[in-house]
């Protein structure tokens, strides 16, 4: 496997895992905002979610355009998994 393909695979997997974590935590974040009991905790969680995605994408951009695009695709795929799971649960 060439380094470009290896980096693209790394981007896809890391984007997918970050997408799963990012969108799965959205349910908990929404509950915290709606409860109104822990607004500071909700803001911290929101900032952590966004920082994690930004950090991973920044790391992928250091590897090149192909890993970055693969990471973005992985992020979208992770979202799809979380959305489908949420639809099944409701």
SULKA-V775898 format. One record per residue. N is the residue number from 1. PHI is phi as a letter, one per 40 degrees, with the letter a starting at -180 (NA if undefined). PSI is psi as a letter, one per 40 degrees, with the letter a starting at -180 (999 if undefined). Layout:
n=N phi=PHI psi=PSI
n=N phi=PHI psi=PSI
This chain:
n=1 phi=NA psi=h
n=2 phi=c psi=i
n=3 phi=d psi=d
n=4 phi=c psi=d
n=5 phi=c psi=d
n=6 phi=c psi=d
n=7 phi=c psi=d
n=8 phi=c psi=d
n=9 phi=c psi=d
n=10 phi=c psi=d
n=11 phi=c psi=d
n=12 phi=c psi=d
n=13 phi=c psi=d
n=14 phi=c psi=d
n=15 phi=c psi=d
n=16 phi=c psi=d
n=17 phi=c psi=d
n=18 phi=c psi=d
n=19 phi=c psi=d
n=20 phi=c psi=d
n=21 phi=c psi=d
n=22 phi=c psi=d
n=23 phi=c psi=d
n=24 phi=c psi=d
n=25 phi=c psi=e
n=26 phi=c psi=d
n=27 phi=c psi=d
n=28 phi=c psi=d
n=29 phi=c psi=d
n=30 phi=c psi=d
n=31 phi=c psi=d
n=32 phi=c psi=d
n=33 phi=c psi=d
n=34 phi=c psi=d
n=35 phi=c psi=d
n=36 phi=g psi=e
n=37 phi=c psi=d
n=38 phi=b psi=g
n=39 phi=c psi=d
n=40 phi=c psi=d
n=41 phi=c psi=d
n=42 phi=c psi=d
n=43 phi=c psi=d
n=44 phi=c psi=d
n=45 phi=c psi=d
n=46 phi=c psi=d
n=47 phi=c psi=d
n=48 phi=c psi=d
n=49 phi=d psi=d
n=50 phi=c psi=d
n=51 phi=c psi=d
n=52 phi=c psi=d
n=53 phi=c psi=d
n=54 phi=c psi=d
n=55 phi=c psi=d
n=56 phi=c psi=d
n=57 phi=c psi=d
n=58 phi=c psi=d
n=59 phi=c psi=d
n=60 phi=c psi=d
n=61 phi=c psi=d
n=62 phi=c psi=d
n=63 phi=c psi=e
n=64 phi=h psi=i
n=65 phi=c psi=d
n=66 phi=c psi=d
n=67 phi=c psi=d
n=68 phi=c psi=d
n=69 phi=c psi=d
n=70 phi=c psi=d
n=71 phi=c psi=d
n=72 phi=c psi=d
n=73 phi=c psi=d
n=74 phi=c psi=d
n=75 phi=c psi=d
n=76 phi=c psi=d
n=77 phi=c psi=d
n=78 phi=c psi=d
n=79 phi=c psi=d
n=80 phi=d psi=d
n=81 phi=c psi=d
n=82 phi=c psi=d
n=83 phi=c psi=d
n=84 phi=c psi=d
n=85 phi=c psi=d
n=86 phi=c psi=d
n=87 phi=c psi=d
n=88 phi=c psi=d
n=89 phi=c psi=d
n=90 phi=c psi=999
